[in-house]
Structure formats: structure tokens, C-alpha cells
Amino acid sequence: MEKVVLITGASSGIGLHTARLFQSKNWKVAATMRSPEKSELGRVADIECFRLDVTDLDSIKNAIAATLDKFGRIDVVVNNAGYGLLGPFEAATHEQIDRQFQTNVFGLMNVCREVIPYFREQKRGHIVNVASVGGRMTFPFSTLYNATKWAVEGFSESLSYELEPFNVKVKIIEPGPIRTDFYDRSQDVAKNEGLTAYDAAWERYASNMEKAGKEAPDGETVAEAIYASVTDGSNRLRYGVNTKGIFVLRTILPESLFRRAIKTIMLK
């Protein structure tokens, strides 16, 4: 029987690559996004586009119901929808902070909460949560983004214990720099025109981030890790992508040396 994957944030970047990859592997794909009428995926065989905004609980319920109605089952949910707020924390507005957590944390949790009863009752399923290398370490000017990804990491690891008895696996994907529209469409910057104290450091950071994004692999690399996480038959929890040994360095280096290295990479 053909399997079915539901992907959030599938209109571009990692989500778009993931939808295409699963379809090429003979999966049925529910590609969800806020504006499905604009997606090119609707013209691809075995892919159906549904509206899903992770900050809108009704749209989550409707997308899951529509997927089950169309395909008869769901085997994998990929929580990929995300939003990146960068810049000095002092400059962030309440609205920006709220959006960061509503999208990256509470939205992801809402999708999980809606699909878990279905997976638990059928005693199978995979929940794949796209976190970040910034979910296990921090970077300058990423306070709120880091906070949400750390939350995703902790939530996902704890959830894995709860769902294991029901044969439901939780997987965490941890991309490093990836060449996607995170660096434009999916990114927001905290700004305050009267606040200039951070300008010099921010400009160095932004330049280094832009360079890292241009030199990074594209979203297909992450899509391959997502596909591997649900097909490798293992109980592995975390899958790093383009991390280049940074997790190892985080473990073996004294904290002072690691922090110095991050400052050198990001702020010089």
C-alpha cells in the first residue's frame, strides 16, 4: 500500500524539496501551505495541496481531515513551517516575538496534538520536526529564533518517550546553513530606528550569514535527511544536516573556547 506524508510549509524551500522527493519515491503527498492556490505542486501527480496555517487551529484540523479523505491514511507528518526573527532582542516588537513563538513552537505543537490521536490509535506513524543547529547551540542576534528551536528540541525529545509505546516515532532534523528563502522571504529582522548601538556588530553578522547561505547546500539535502529519518528503520532521534562537525566541537571544547569560536565566525 502506498504511504502518505503531510508536510507543512511546503510552498518553497525545504518543504517544497521534501514534497518533490517523497513524490519521486512513490509516496502520496499532502503539501500544505497558507496559499495552496499559488503552488506549482498542485500540478504534480500524487501531490494534493491543502491550506494549512499552523497558527490557525481550524485550518490544521481541516487539512488533516482533507488528507484522510483524499488518501485514506497518514503515515508521516513533517513539521517544516517556520519563521526566522533575527536581530537585537532589544529591538524586537511584541508582535514579532509572538509570531516567532506562535509559528515555530505553538503551531508545531498544534499539528502534533491533532495528529497524535490518529497515530496512537493506528499504532504507527512518524512525526518529523524540523529544528535547527540553532536548537542545540546559540548564535548572536538569534535570541528568539534560538529560543524557539531549543523549545522544539526539548518538546520533541520528551514526546518521543511518550509515543514510543504506541510505535510512533519522533525525529528531529537539525539543519545548519541551507540555501533557501529563509534568508529573504522566511526571515524577519528586529529593527528600531532609534537604536544604533548594535549596528556595527549586526552588519558583520548579517554579512557572514548571507555568505554562509550562499555557500550552503540547498533544501534538497534536508529533504533527503527527512526521507532517511522515516525510512531507515532506526530509533535514531536526531539528524544533523550540513553541521560540519560543530556538534562534536560543542561537546569537546571548553565553553569559553567554543564561545570564542562562534564570535570569531559570526562577528569578525
Secondary structure, DSSP 8 states (H G I E B T S, - for coil): ---EEEESSTTSHHHHHHHHHHHHTT-EEEEEES-GGG-GGGGSTTEEEEE--TT-HHHHHHHHHHHHHHHS---EEEE----EEES-GGG--HHHHHHHHIIIIIIHHHHHHHHHHHHHHHT-EEEEEE--GGGTS--TT-HHHHHHHHHHHHHHHHHHHHHGGGTEEEEEEEE-S-BSGGGTTTEEE---TT--TTHHHHHHHHHHHHHHHHHS-BHHHHHHHHHHHHHS-----EEEES-TTHHHHHHHS-HHHHHHHHHHHHH-
